[in-house]
Amino acid sequence: MHKSKGMHRFKKILMVAVFLGLIGVGWQQGHGQPKGPMITLEEEEITLFDENGKELRKLSLSSNGKEKRLILSAIRAKVLQKMGFHSFDEIKKENRLLREYHRQYYKLFKTETLKLQQVKFTNSNGNTIKQIKLGEKKESTKIKDISKNREWNGYKVTIKNATLSENQKYCLLAEHNIEVQHNIDDQEESADYVKAYGEGAFAPPPQQTTLSLFDDTGKEVSQTNIEQSNSIAGGPQPHMIVSDSGVFAFVTSSDEGPGDERLYVYQKDGKLLLTFPEKDVRAFVEGPISITPNGRFLAAKVRYLDEGLRLLAFDLLTGKQWKADKGYTVLELGDDGKMEVSFGNEENTIDLSKSFNK
């Protein structure tokens, strides 16, 4: 990466640090907050401290969102600036400097997972107009055995995950339902579910997973059902994303195991834009996935059976694809198609608007 670009990012992060009160300026309640309706994703609480251990602020935020990444980057910038450096690369090979960096870095914050995780919709006055609880919920139910026309005691597990667009105007909610039956002695028990829910539990194939797109007023814009027995890949951090324009994408996996992950991209009205891989492509999507705020360009890590891991980019407007020669990790992806990537210690900038025309 060119030095000028690295400095630009450094200055941007320093601005966030000033805003948070980590560098010289105290945090003011409500200062700089976006106006108008908005959505917040509350998964964990981060507490910020000054250098003397005094608490500055508690924030509820997404565990994997842009807000947390900016905060941690700001803390990193604060520590590096105090130590007299601009880049982590300048200290990463010096054990003495690394120890001092980590000592100062972890003094400035702590994070805790929230017991109540939720999506919150607020209006222009800051009042909550809608809340959606996330995580796992289990309740008793009757499950019908179709082959024997009998009912069994069991329970239904509902798992909800969510992700937000960067402008906090759209929320993509995934709801996955599993029915678990008790004491069916003539069925083979699933080891995974026995481990999770105890002996005597039998898990039939997962029920259909539903993805719902909400706007910042709490209105459901569209609803998409994925194939039965499939779920969203990625485990605790699902591979799903939504752009500022409402275009959304996700990666699915099935009960058959790794190697069958597929990418789906939809318009905000629920119309399918593309799926990958195509039938004649021997590959699967590993994730994670990145998308531009305007929803035009998308990138994902793909493992080809004959080539290995590669970064694959899509132009959702023209339908064109571009495959990199390496399995780059995407750092930033802008509306203009400029994509900042890394591979090991290497950082680079790729101009997708030019790459698609090669």
Secondary structure, 3 states (H helix, E strand, C coil): CCHHHHHHHHHHHHHHHHHHCCCCCCCCCCCCCCCCCEEEEEEEEEEEECCCCCEEEEEEECCCCHHHHHHHHHHHHHHHHHHCCCCHHHCCCCHHHHHHHHHHHCCCEEEEEEEEEEEEEECCCCCEEEEEECEEEEEEEEEEECCCCEEEEEEEEEEEEEEECCCCCEEEEEEEEEEEEECCCCCCCCHHHHHHHCCCEECCCCCCCEEEEEECCCCEEEEEECCCCEEECCCCCCCEEECCCCCEEEEEEECCCCCCCEEEEECCCCCEEEEECCCCCCEEEEEEEEECCCCCEEEEEEEECCCEEEEEEEECCCCCEEECCCCCEEEEECCCCEEEEEECCEEEEEEHHHHCCC
